[in-house]
Amino acid sequence: MFLSSFENKLDKKGRVSVPATFRSHLSSMGYNGFISYPSFNHTALEACSQDRIEKLSNTIDSLNPFEEKRDYFATSVLSESVSLHFDSEGRVSFTNKLLKHAKIKNNILFVGLGKTFQIWDPKIFEKFKIVARKKAYQNRSNLKWENKQKGEAVWVWILVEESLKN
C-alpha cells in the first residue's frame, strides 16, 4: 500500500526522487514507474499503478459509448495521463503541464492513499488537510468495521457512500 507522506525537492531538470516505500510497492507489483494525471477534485496530481489506470479505463469503457459522460471521463483522466518511469536513482521527470496543474515549483509532497497516491505542493496540501480532517471528523460515523468469516476473522473498513457525497 501507499502510506504516509514524503516531501522531496524538485531538481533543476524537473526530476524528483520518489519515496523508497512507494518505489518498493510498485516494484513488488512489477512496475518501474507509475501513471499520473491532473486531479479533477484538487490542485494536485493523482498517481497509480498501470493496473489501476486499466481498471479505471475499463470502468469508463463500461459507460454507453455514445454518452457524453464517457467522453468527459476519458478526456479528463485518460487523455491527460502520463506514464512516468524511474531512472537509475529512483527519480521521475514530471511534465510542465502536470507541475503547472498542481502549482508545484520547488517541493513535492507524495501523499499515500492506500491503493493510490497523490502529489501536491506542500503548502496547498496543508490547507487541504485541515479541511479533510474536519470533514473526516464530521463523517466518522460513516466509517464502519465489517466482520467477514473465512477461516479467520478479517476486518475491513467500509466507507459508506453518503460520506463521499459530503
Sequence and secondary structure as in RCSB ss.txt:
>XXXX:A:sequence
MFLSSFENKLDKKGRVSVPATFRSHLSSMGYNGFISYPSFNHTALEACSQDRIEKLSNTIDSLNPFEEKRDYFAT
SVLSESVSLHFDSEGRVSFTNKLLKHAKIKNNILFVGLGKTFQIWDPKIFEKFKIVARKKAYQNRSNLKWENKQK
GEAVWVWILVEESLKN
>XXXX:A:secstr
 B SEEEEE  TTSEEE  HHHHHHHHHTT SEEEEEE SSSSSEEEE HHHHHHHHHHHHTS TTSHHHHHHII
IIITT EEEE  TTSEEE  HHHHHHTT SSEEEEEE BS EEEE HHHHHHHHHHHHHHHHHTGGGEEEEEEES
SSEEEEEEE HHHHH 
